[in-house]
Amino acid sequence: MMTFGLAQSLYFITYNIYFERFYIALPFIVTGALSGLILYFFARYNAAKRERVQLFTMLGFSLLPFSLLLNSSLDTATVLSALTYVGLVMSSVRVMPQTYKTLRTGNVSNLSARYFSLQFIAGICGLVVELTTAAPSTAHLLMFIMLLLTNAVQFGCMQYYRMRPVMA
C-alpha cells in the first residue's frame, strides 16, 4: 500500500506545482518522501524478488493515470484536478483498512510513532495553508482532514495499546 501513498503524493505534488501552489506541495513532499523511503527500505532489505516485482508493478499501475497528460485533447488542469480525487481515493484505500485493523486487533507492533507524528504535523500544516488560500481545493481539504483523523486514531491506538498492561 505504500505504492499508493507514493503515487497519491505525486498526484498532489504535480497538481500544486502546476498551479504554482508551491507552499502547499510541501506536506505532500514530506508524506511522499516518507512513503518512498519506507517502500525503498522494504523492497531493498525485506522483500523477496517476487514481492519486488509486485511492488514495481503496483507503482507502475498507480502512476499510469499520469499518461492522461499525454492526450492533447484533455485539459491539463482538468486532468490534474481529477488526479487529486484519484489520490484521495487511493489514500482512503491505503489508510482506512490499516486504521480499522489497528482498532480491531490492537496490534501496534509494526507502527512507528515518529511516522504518525510527522504525518500529523504535515496534515495540520497542509490544512492551515489550504484554508488560507484564495480558492481552497476540495480534494486537498478532504485529504488533509482524512490524514489528520486517520493518523490521530493510529497514534492514539498505538499509545493506548503500548501503555495498557498485558492481559495474562
C-alpha positions as CSV (number, residue, x, y, z in Angstrom):
1,M,0.0,0.0,0.0
2,M,3.0,2.3,0.3
3,T,3.0,2.4,-3.5
4,F,-0.4,4.1,-3.3
5,G,0.9,6.5,-0.7
6,L,3.8,7.5,-3.0
7,A,1.6,7.8,-6.1
8,Q,-1.1,9.9,-4.4
9,S,1.6,12.2,-3.0
10,L,2.9,12.6,-6.6
11,Y,-0.6,13.4,-7.8
12,F,-0.9,16.2,-5.3
13,I,2.6,17.4,-5.7
14,T,2.1,17.7,-9.5
15,Y,-1.2,19.5,-9.1
16,N,0.3,22.0,-6.7
17,I,3.4,22.7,-8.8
18,Y,1.4,23.1,-12.0
19,F,-0.9,25.6,-10.3
20,E,2.1,27.3,-8.7
21,R,1.0,26.5,-5.1
22,F,4.5,25.6,-4.0
23,Y,3.9,26.1,-0.3
24,I,1.0,23.6,-0.3
25,A,3.1,21.0,-2.1
26,L,5.5,20.7,1.0
27,P,3.2,18.5,3.1
28,F,2.9,16.1,0.2
29,I,6.6,16.2,-0.4
30,V,7.1,15.1,3.2
31,T,4.5,12.4,3.1
32,G,5.7,11.2,-0.3
33,A,9.3,11.1,0.9
34,L,8.2,9.1,4.0
35,S,6.2,6.6,1.8
36,G,9.1,6.4,-0.7
37,L,11.7,5.7,2.0
38,I,9.6,3.1,3.6
39,L,8.9,1.5,0.2
40,Y,12.6,1.6,-0.7
41,F,13.9,0.1,2.5
42,F,11.2,-2.6,2.5
43,A,12.0,-3.5,-1.2
44,R,15.7,-3.4,-0.6
45,Y,16.0,-5.3,2.7
46,N,12.8,-7.3,3.4
47,A,11.1,-8.1,0.1
48,A,11.7,-11.3,-1.9
49,K,12.3,-10.9,-5.6
50,R,8.6,-11.7,-6.4
51,E,7.5,-9.0,-3.9
52,R,9.8,-6.5,-5.5
53,V,8.3,-7.2,-8.9
54,Q,4.8,-6.8,-7.4
55,L,5.7,-3.5,-5.8
56,F,7.2,-2.2,-9.0
57,T,4.1,-3.3,-11.0
58,M,1.8,-1.7,-8.4
59,L,3.8,1.5,-8.6
60,G,3.6,1.5,-12.4
61,F,-0.2,1.0,-12.3
62,S,-0.5,3.7,-9.7
63,L,1.4,6.1,-11.9
64,L,-0.4,5.1,-15.1
65,P,-3.1,7.9,-14.8
66,F,-0.3,10.4,-15.5
67,S,-0.4,9.1,-19.1
68,L,-3.6,11.0,-19.5
69,L,-1.5,14.1,-19.6
70,L,-0.1,12.9,-22.9
71,N,-3.6,13.2,-24.5
72,S,-3.6,16.6,-26.2
73,S,-7.4,16.7,-26.3
74,L,-7.6,16.8,-22.4
75,D,-7.0,19.9,-20.5
76,T,-4.0,19.6,-18.2
77,A,-5.7,21.4,-15.3
78,T,-8.8,19.2,-15.5
79,V,-6.7,16.0,-15.6
80,L,-4.6,17.2,-12.6
81,S,-7.7,18.1,-10.6
82,A,-9.2,14.7,-11.4
83,L,-5.9,13.0,-10.3
84,T,-6.2,14.7,-6.9
85,Y,-9.5,12.9,-6.4
86,V,-8.0,9.7,-7.6
87,G,-5.2,10.3,-5.0
88,L,-7.9,10.9,-2.3
89,V,-9.5,7.5,-3.1
90,M,-6.1,5.8,-3.2
91,S,-5.2,7.3,0.2
92,S,-8.5,6.0,1.6
93,V,-7.8,2.6,0.2
94,R,-4.4,2.7,1.8
95,V,-5.1,4.0,5.3
96,M,-8.7,3.0,6.2
97,P,-8.1,-0.7,6.3
98,Q,-4.9,-0.3,8.4
99,T,-6.7,2.0,10.9
100,Y,-9.6,-0.5,11.1
101,K,-7.2,-3.4,11.7
102,T,-5.4,-1.5,14.4
103,L,-8.6,-0.7,16.2
104,R,-9.9,-4.2,15.8
105,T,-6.8,-6.2,16.8
106,G,-4.8,-3.8,19.0
107,N,-1.6,-4.9,17.2
108,V,0.7,-1.9,17.1
109,S,4.0,-3.8,16.8
110,N,4.7,-2.5,13.3
111,L,3.6,1.1,13.8
112,S,6.0,4.0,14.3
113,A,5.2,7.0,16.5
114,R,7.6,9.2,14.5
115,Y,5.9,8.3,11.2
116,F,2.4,9.2,12.5
117,S,3.7,12.3,14.3
118,L,5.3,13.6,11.0
119,Q,2.2,12.7,9.0
120,F,0.0,14.5,11.6
121,I,2.2,17.6,11.5
122,A,2.2,17.6,7.7
123,G,-1.6,17.3,7.8
124,I,-2.0,20.2,10.2
125,C,0.3,22.5,8.2
126,G,-1.4,21.5,4.9
127,L,-4.9,22.1,6.3
128,V,-4.0,25.5,7.7
129,V,-2.3,26.6,4.5
130,E,-5.2,25.2,2.3
131,L,-7.8,27.1,4.4
132,T,-5.9,30.4,3.9
133,T,-5.7,30.1,0.1
134,A,-8.0,32.3,-2.0
135,A,-9.6,29.2,-3.6
136,P,-9.2,26.1,-1.4
137,S,-9.2,22.8,-3.3
138,T,-12.0,20.4,-2.0
139,A,-9.8,17.4,-2.7
140,H,-7.0,18.9,-0.7
141,L,-9.2,19.8,2.3
142,L,-10.7,16.3,2.3
143,M,-7.2,14.8,2.0
144,F,-5.8,16.8,4.9
145,I,-8.8,16.1,7.1
146,M,-8.6,12.4,6.4
147,L,-4.8,12.5,7.0
148,L,-5.4,14.2,10.4
149,L,-8.1,11.8,11.5
150,T,-6.5,8.6,10.5
151,N,-3.1,9.5,11.9
152,A,-4.6,10.7,15.1
153,V,-6.5,7.4,15.5
154,Q,-3.4,5.3,14.7
155,F,-1.3,7.3,17.1
156,G,-3.9,7.2,19.8
157,C,-4.3,3.4,19.4
158,M,-0.6,3.0,19.4
159,Q,-0.2,4.9,22.7
160,Y,-3.2,3.2,24.3
161,Y,-2.1,-0.3,23.4
162,R,1.5,0.3,24.3
163,M,0.7,1.7,27.7
164,R,-2.0,-0.8,28.6
165,P,-0.9,-3.7,30.8
166,V,-0.7,-7.0,29.0
167,M,-3.6,-9.3,29.9
168,A,-2.4,-12.7,31.3
